[in-house]
């Protein structure tokens, strides 16, 4: 897939599926976690289980399940997905109250 096609696509999948682990990149992880601050107006945000995987199309993809106001939604997942765009900027997608398997449940 060309860089232009990647830019036109929406975002990496919300769940890692069978993606292999990505090499450790603490700066990328920290940048992704910092983007949770954008949700601060919704209350206290607490990061939980996370994963860093390598996606064939998107490259390294960081995912983290989080809670808002310390209250998990029974059976529903809040998840941040982060990736690097072809221009080097951080891409983020926030999923709130989704029917997804929790990270680390497999």
N, C-alpha and C positions, 0 to 999 in steps of 0.2 A: 504494500500500500504506500503511495507517495505521501510526502508531507502535506500536500494540499488536501488529499483525501482524508488524512487524519484530522486536519483542522476542521473539515466540514462535518466529521462524525460528531456525535454527541459526547460520549464519555465511555471509559472502560466499563466492563460489567461490574455490577454491585457485589457479586460474589466471586471469589477467586477460582472456583471450579478446580481444574487440575493444573493450574499454573504452578510452576516450580518456584522455590524461594529465590529471591533476588539477593545480590550481594548487599551486605550491610552498608547503609548510607545514612549516618546519623543526622547530617544536615538536612537531607531531604525529609526524613521522618520528623525532625523538629519543625521544619517549615510547614509540613502538613498539619501537625498538631496545633501549631500557632493559628492556623486558619479556623480552628474551632472557636476562637475568640470572636469571630464574626457573628456567632450565635448568642453572645453574651446578653443581648437584650431579652432573650427568652428565659433567662434565669441561669442558675448554676449548671455548668456543663462539666461532666466527668467522663474522661476517656477511659475505656475499658480494654478488652482484648483487641489486639491489632495484628495485622499481617503485612509483610512486604514481599511481594511476588513479582515475577517477570512475565509480562504479557507479550505475546508475539507481536502485536500491533502497537501497543502503547508503551512498551518498555517497562521500567519499574513502576509498580502501582502499590500505593499504600492504602490500606483500609483499616478503619477503627470503628468499633461499636461504641456508642456513647449514650449516657443518660442525661436527661434534663431535669433539674430540680431534684436530683437523687431518686426520682421515681421511674423505675422501668415500666414500660408498657407491656402488660402480660401478652406474650405471644407475638409482639411486634418489635422490630429492631430499628434503631436509629443508627445510621452509618455515614461516615465521611469516606469518600473515595478521592485520593489525590494522585496526580500524575504530572509529568513535565510535558508541556506542549512543545512542538517542534521549534518554536522561537525561544525556548528556555524558560518561559514563565510557568508558574505553578497553576495547574488546572485543578479545580475542586468541585465536587458534587456532594450535596447533602441530601440524604434520604431520611425522612422522618416517618416513623410508624409503618414500616414496610414488613411484609410477610416474607422474611428471609431466614435462612438458618444462621444462628449466631456464629461469629468467627470462632474457630477453635473447637467447634462441636463435632468435628469429624474425625 
